[in-house]
């Protein structure tokens, strides 16, 4: 499969599935947009396997197959997403080991891993989100060690926000991410089976932690060129606005998933692009 066809399929997946990240990816120049769409499309496939309805054993086997397909990655594969990753790796030297970390995080989900401490949860967040930050930096052409660390930290901030947003949805799947030690600190049971106002106290506690990770992760921006800076600023801005909504009304997450309206996402993306042009 040629590069044009492979990238086109990945951009279609990104447009259909990337409800928040897509706004940032659109701000990149075509080659970087194509490569980052390939990264997103494979990450989406891996996530979908982990979140699927198959048995745990079948999902773990499917994740193992993806890991095998990546090492070494075959340029002549018929899978458009893997083909696009192959082309992107040739162009940007993608650190494919970051996908291994993402797969490991999804395996933790399948196995029902829970987290006793905040450090344990951060380790999970680095696997499933920091990994994408490091892959993105390869596309952006940024190799500074400090930048890699800030990208990892920003990934933690975004993933913690996802976790807070999805408390009810994850609970229905039997997944509890919030650390048991934090729950005990605010008087909430570790399984979150408590009245909404009690769960809201834990959510508020974790919002403060997520905000600290945003403050650290946003130190990445000065290390990036103009278009990548706009891309990351848009992605981070959308999640930061989402976190602000949760901070203002923590109990709302116990009633269902909170999301931003499209107009607000467009506004954040547009503001990010204008901001780097000044």
N, C-alpha and C positions, 0 to 999 in steps of 0.2 A: 504494500500500500504506500502511495507516495505521501509526502509530507503535507501537501495541501489538503488532501482528503482526510488524513488523520487529524490534523489540527481543526478542520472544519467540524468534525464530529465532536471533538472536545469542547469547542466553543458553543456548540448546540447544547451539550450537557450543562455547561456552565450557565448559559443563559436561562435554561429551564430550572436548574436546581439551586444555583448560588443566590439565595435570597438576600444575603447581606454582602458577601465577598464580591459578588458580581459588579457592584457599583464601583468598587475600587479597581478591579481588573480592567474595566472599560476605559480607565484613564491612561492606560499604558500605550506605548507605541505598538504597532502590529506585531513585530517579532516577539517582544516580551509578553504581550497579551496572549499570543498563541501558546508560548511555553508555559505560562502560568495557568492557562486554561487546561493544559495537559496535566499539570500537577494537581489542579483541583479535581479533574475528572477521575484520575486514579484514586485520589483520596476519597472521593465520593463512592467509588466502587468498593473500596475497602470498608468504609463506614457502613455501607448498605449490607455487606456480608455480615458484619458484626451485629447489626440491628435486625437482621432478617428473621423469618419465621421457621427456618430449618432447625433441626436439632442442634444442640451445642456441639456434638461431635462432627456433624456435617459442616457447621460454620467454621470450626477450627481447621478442618481439612481444607476447606476452600481458601482460608487465609494462608495456610501453608503452601497451597498451589501458587497463590499470588507471589509469595516470597520467593519461591523457586523460579517463577517466570522472570523475576527481576535480576537474577544472578546466574549467568549473565543475561542481560536483556537482549532479545533477538530483534534485529532491525527488520527482518522479513516476516514478522508476525502478521497474522490476519486480523488481530485485535486492534482496532483503530486507536484505542487509548494507549495500549502498550507501544504501538508504533510511534505515536506522538511523543511518548516519554523517551523513546530511543532517539528520535530526532532532537528533542530538547536537550538530552544528555550530551549528544555530540556537539551541540551549539553552546551549551552553558555549563557543561561538566557538573550536572546535578549530583549532589551527594545522595546516591540511592540508598545508602544506609539509613537515611532519615525515614524512608518508607518502611524499613524494617521496624523502626521505633513505633511508627503509627500502627503497624500490624500488631506489635506487641501490646500496645494500648487497647486495641480492639479485642485481642485475646483476653485481656484482663476483664473487659466488659462481658464477654461470653462466659467467662468462668465465674462471674458474679463477685469480683473482688470488691471489698469494702475498705475503708480507710480509717485507721485509728487516729492518725495525726495529720496536721496540715502539711508537713513535709512529705508524707506519703502521697497525699493528693497532688501536691505540686509535681512530684515525680510522674504521676499519671498525666497531668496536664502538659508537661514537657514532651511526653511521648506523642500525644495525639494532636497537639497544637503547636508547641515549640518546633516540632519537626517540620511543619509546614512553613514556619517562619524561616528556618534555615534553608529550605529548598527555594523559597522566594528570594532570599538574598543572593543565591547563586544566579538566578535569572537577572537580578538587578545589578550584578557585577560587583557586589560589595563583599570584601573578604576581611575587613578589619575585625580583629578578635572582639573588641568591645561591642561592635555592631551585632555580632553573632549572639553575644550574651543578652543584649537588649531585645533582640528579636525573639529569643527564647522567653524572656520575661513578658513581652507583649503577648505572646501566645498563651502564657499562663493566665493573663488578665482576661483575654477573650474567652478562654475555656471556662474559667470560673464564672463568667457572666452567663455563658450557655447553661452551666449547671444550675445556677440560681433561677434562670428563666424556666428550666424544664423540670423543676422539682416534682410537680404532679405527674407529668408524663413518665419520667424515669421511675417514680415510685410505683406506677402501675405495672412497670416491667420488673419490679423487684430490685431495682438498682438504687442504691443510696451512696452518693458521692461525698456528702458533707462529713467532715471528720467527726468521729465519735467523741474525741476530747473536746472539741468546740461545742458539740451538742450538750455535753455534760456541764460545760461552763455556764450555759444559759438556762439549764434546767429542762432540756428537751431530750426525750429518749433517742437513742442512736438510730432507731429504725424510722424516726420521724412520725410515728403513729401517735399524734398528739393533737390537741385543739389547734385550729389555725393561728390563733394569737401566740401560741407557744412556738410553733414552727416559724412564724414571722420574726420572733426575737432572734432565732438562729440565722435566718436570712439576712436580717439587718447586721448582725455580727459579721457575716461573711462578705457583705457588701463593702464594709470598711477594708477588709483584706484585699478584695478585688481592686478597689480604688488605689491601694498602695502599689499593686502590681502594674496598673495603668501608669502611674506616676513614674515608675522605673522604666517600663517598656517604651514609653514615648520618647525617651532619650535617644532612641534609634533614629529619629527623623533627621537630625542634622548630618548623619552619615550617608544619607541617600541623595541621589541626583533628583532633579526636579520632578519628572514624571513618577518614578517610584515613590518619592516622598508624598505626592498627591494620592497615589494608590493606597499606601499604608495609612495615611492620614484619614482617608475616607472610610476604610475598613474599621480602623480604631475608633473613629468618631461615631460611627453608627452604633458600635457596641457600647461606647461610653454613654451615649444618649440612652441606650436601653438600660444600662446599669443605673443611670440617674432616675429613670422611671421606677425601677425596683426599689431604689433607696427611698424615694418619696412615699411609696406605698408597699412595704414588704409583704403585707398580708395578701396582696393581689395575686402573687404567684401561687398561692394555695387554691385559687379558683380556676387556674388554667394558664396557658402560655401567654406571656406578654410579648407584643411585637410593636414595632414602629410603623406608622403609616408610610406608604410609598412616597408621599410628598416630602416627608421629613428626611428619608434616606436620600432622595434626589438633592435636597437642599444641602445636606451634609457633604455629599460628593462634590457638588458644584462649588461650595465654599472651600473645600480642600484644594480644588484645582485653581481657583482664583487666588487663594492664599500663597501658592508657590510661584505664581507668576508675578507677584509684586517685588 
